[in-house]
């Protein structure tokens, strides 16, 4: 579902060009969860933005669900993101004045999706938020807001879900709920690419990529949190 090949990204800085990604390549097959780890400045969030088409790249290719993301026009890419991609971020990105139901429905309405009401109801039920559907986002707790954000992604039935530190602001109980929901998504065939600094969260994935200086330095299949701690301790600062 997601194929990244030779991805390179450079930013202009006051001190001159800074290469943030260096020839990064990996795949995330359908129904697979790949976690991305690395120290601050290793390129994790930039990789997520480039892989999802939110940020352009210097070179390389990104194919999502058969679509050349980097080669698509802005209009086509915006339409594709609404229809086939899901996003979950640490800061939730909800419209605070809208209810949980309205937040979930909004991207479906923009994409002119069919069966909006059914899809919203289904997502609310799966995430345990049906009883809070009429509450505005501003009145929900952090854990509840994150569940609404995930419900919004679920309702879109994405081919690929991109998540940037989705448990970073949550306690252990709500983190577990979020991770269990991601596992459910993969069982339904969705590919998940998640950036995280949390060893336990990363270990829920099928595979973990460890970035250092913009490169994939280590790739591990189903590692434990202890194995990840050992690898991270040895990675370059």
Phi and psi in degrees as a GROMACS rama.xvg file:
@    title "Ramachandran Plot"
@    xaxis  label "Phi"
@    yaxis  label "Psi"
@TYPE xy
-129.733  123.11  UNK-2
-129.403  121.632  UNK-3
-116.368  127.37  UNK-4
-134.949  121.577  UNK-5
59.6248  34.957  UNK-6
-71.2044  125.844  UNK-7
-132.039  134.784  UNK-8
-140.528  130.888  UNK-9
-124.005  136.705  UNK-10
-109.324  144.449  UNK-11
-83.2888  127.024  UNK-12
-126.122  169.718  UNK-13
-60.4953  -29.0012  UNK-14
-91.0762  6.27937  UNK-15
112.354  -179.245  UNK-16
-61.8348  138.254  UNK-17
-124.996  116.815  UNK-18
-82.0059  117.157  UNK-19
-97.5277  -34.2511  UNK-20
-122.624  137.777  UNK-21
-129.579  97.9885  UNK-22
52.5615  52.5905  UNK-23
-86.2938  129.761  UNK-24
-137.079  136.743  UNK-25
-171.354  167.401  UNK-26
-129.461  152.211  UNK-27
-127.422  95.5314  UNK-28
-63.6029  163.424  UNK-29
-56.572  136.098  UNK-30
73.7531  19.7659  UNK-31
-118.476  144.696  UNK-32
-115.026  118.028  UNK-33
-114.189  124.637  UNK-34
-98.7064  145.359  UNK-35
-119.371  124.798  UNK-36
-123.545  168.062  UNK-37
159.378  158.289  UNK-38
-69.0532  165.618  UNK-39
-55.2152  131.43  UNK-40
87.3513  4.60457  UNK-41
-78.8412  -14.5778  UNK-42
108.462  11.1642  UNK-43
-59.8666  -57.284  UNK-44
-67.078  -35.2153  UNK-45
-62.9739  -40.6816  UNK-46
-60.6725  -44.2065  UNK-47
-62.2035  -42.711  UNK-48
-67.4214  -39.2089  UNK-49
-69.4154  -41.7567  UNK-50
-65.8183  -27.1422  UNK-51
-96.3456  -1.50132  UNK-52
81.9592  7.87472  UNK-53
-76.6964  -16.2228  UNK-54
-141.596  135.891  UNK-55
-75.0202  167.628  UNK-56
-129.95  163.159  UNK-57
-74.7256  -43.5648  UNK-58
-158.614  167.8  UNK-59
107.033  -177.763  UNK-60
-139.869  149.229  UNK-61
-133.649  120.157  UNK-62
-117.583  121.228  UNK-63
-120.431  118.95  UNK-64
52.9739  38.6853  UNK-65
83.6367  0.303357  UNK-66
-105.957  130.338  UNK-67
-75.4839  98.3733  UNK-68
-64.5125  -42.9959  UNK-69
-74.8546  -20.5718  UNK-70
-96.0675  -6.41395  UNK-71
-78.1127  151.631  UNK-72
-69.0981  162.27  UNK-73
-62.1086  -39.2651  UNK-74
-66.2403  -45.2731  UNK-75
-64.6344  -39.1386  UNK-76
-67.3787  -41.4591  UNK-77
-62.4489  -41.4028  UNK-78
-65.4166  -42.8969  UNK-79
-64.4344  -41.6459  UNK-80
-61.8256  -41.2838  UNK-81
-65.3636  -33.9746  UNK-82
-91.8356  -31.4584  UNK-83
-127.428  -7.2521  UNK-84
-118.004  147.405  UNK-85
-121.01  148.44  UNK-86
-132.987  133.762  UNK-87
-133.359  123.157  UNK-88
-120.46  164.025  UNK-89
-62.4205  -33.3137  UNK-90
-94.6037  12.668  UNK-91
72.1777  -41.5314  UNK-92
56.9482  42.4532  UNK-93
-95.7929  156.011  UNK-94
-86.6022  110.182  UNK-95
-62.1499  -29.2045  UNK-96
-82.3168  -9.92174  UNK-97
-94.1343  154.118  UNK-98
-73.8008  169.478  UNK-99
-57.365  -46.3606  UNK-100
-59.8535  -43.6452  UNK-101
-67.5471  -36.7207  UNK-102
-63.1626  -39.636  UNK-103
-70.5168  -37.8294  UNK-104
-74.872  -27.059  UNK-105
-53.6997  -53.9358  UNK-106
-65.1093  -28.6276  UNK-107
-68.5704  -39.4392  UNK-108
-67.0692  -40.2238  UNK-109
-64.1351  -34.574  UNK-110
-85.5699  -1.48118  UNK-111
55.493  44.2014  UNK-112
-73.7068  157.708  UNK-113
-87.9678  158.194  UNK-114
54.5642  43.1392  UNK-115
-57.8007  -48.2193  UNK-116
-59.5639  -44.9635  UNK-117
-64.1655  -42.5834  UNK-118
-67.4774  -36.8361  UNK-119
-67.201  -45.8782  UNK-120
-59.6898  -42.1659  UNK-121
-62.6354  -44.863  UNK-122
-66.916  -39.1855  UNK-123
-62.8335  -42.059  UNK-124
-65.888  -45.4162  UNK-125
-62.8391  -37.1111  UNK-126
-89.5055  1.01031  UNK-127
73.6094  24.934  UNK-128
-111.977  12.0895  UNK-129
-59.9938  -39.256  UNK-130
-71.6737  -14.7254  UNK-131
-109.662  14.2607  UNK-132
-58.1178  -32.7752  UNK-133
-89.8775  -1.57838  UNK-134
-81.8386  142.288  UNK-135
-71.4047  151.124  UNK-136
-57.5335  -33.6782  UNK-137
-65.7985  -19.709  UNK-138
-95.0329  -2.84333  UNK-139
-90.4339  151.502  UNK-140
-71.4345  170.286  UNK-141
-59.1327  -44.4028  UNK-142
-64.1663  -38.2042  UNK-143
-68.5958  -39.8574  UNK-144
-63.67  -38.5322  UNK-145
-67.6089  -35.181  UNK-146
-66.2213  -37.1018  UNK-147
-64.9444  -40.8153  UNK-148
-61.3085  -39.2179  UNK-149
-71.4903  -39.0804  UNK-150
-60.0184  -39.1982  UNK-151
-60.3077  -42.826  UNK-152
-68.1036  -42.0173  UNK-153
-59.597  -42.2276  UNK-154
-62.9175  -27.4219  UNK-155
-76.4895  -11.5481  UNK-156
49.9207  59.466  UNK-157
-73.0018  150.23  UNK-158
-73.0351  -37.3228  UNK-159
-135.264  136.132  UNK-160
-109.524  126.692  UNK-161
-106.248  125.975  UNK-162
-129.775  126.706  UNK-163
-113.557  106.479  UNK-164
49.8145  51.8745  UNK-165
-67.266  -19.1641  UNK-166
-108.939  6.68672  UNK-167
-60.2783  -31.7651  UNK-168
-106.677  13.37  UNK-169
-109.41  154.743  UNK-170
-78.3861  176.366  UNK-171
-64.2175  -34.9467  UNK-172
-67.3891  -49.5055  UNK-173
-69.4122  -31.0154  UNK-174
-61.4782  -42.6182  UNK-175
-62.5562  -40.3182  UNK-176
-60.7708  -45.8963  UNK-177
-62.1898  -45.9675  UNK-178
-65.962  -37.0645  UNK-179
-64.6293  -37.246  UNK-180
-66.3581  -38.4961  UNK-181
-62.7903  -41.3486  UNK-182
-61.2274  -39.1055  UNK-183
-63.4206  -40.6195  UNK-184
-59.5373  -45.3468  UNK-185
-64.34  -35.2364  UNK-186
-64.9958  -23.398  UNK-187
-89.2054  1.22563  UNK-188
103.072  -2.32102  UNK-189
-75.9332  140.449  UNK-190
-87.4686  139.017  UNK-191
-121.905  126.898  UNK-192
-118.531  112.909  UNK-193
-123.198  127.383  UNK-194
-93.4417  131.7  UNK-195
-156.295  155.55  UNK-196
-104.2  -4.44506  UNK-197
-86.8122  117.311  UNK-198
-61.8305  -43.1113  UNK-199
-65.9734  -40.7886  UNK-200
-64.4182  -45.2119  UNK-201
-60.787  -36.9195  UNK-202
-67.9323  -12.6688  UNK-203
-72.7434  -18.0781  UNK-204
-75.4584  164.117  UNK-205
-75.8428  -27.639  UNK-206
-148.271  149.407  UNK-207
-127.843  129.474  UNK-208
-103.308  131.722  UNK-209
-109.868  117.227  UNK-210
-92.9577  146.08  UNK-211
-149.972  126.12  UNK-212
53.8869  38.7129  UNK-213
79.7059  6.50821  UNK-214
-120.839  154.278  UNK-215
-80.8699  105.686  UNK-216
-88.0157  -32.575  UNK-217
-141.537  140.891  UNK-218
-129.921  121.284  UNK-219
-122.074  138.591  UNK-220
-93.853  120.982  UNK-221
43.677  55.4912  UNK-222
-76.124  157.807  UNK-223
-84.6211  166.475  UNK-224
-62.236  -36.4846  UNK-225
-65.6281  -40.4845  UNK-226
-64.6994  -40.0445  UNK-227
-65.4918  -38.4995  UNK-228
-60.976  -41.1346  UNK-229
-64.0213  -43.7506  UNK-230
-66.3466  -43.8682  UNK-231
-65.4647  -35.0974  UNK-232
-65.3936  -27.7308  UNK-233
-93.5953  -12.4818  UNK-234
-71.488  154.932  UNK-235
-67.5388  144.066  UNK-236
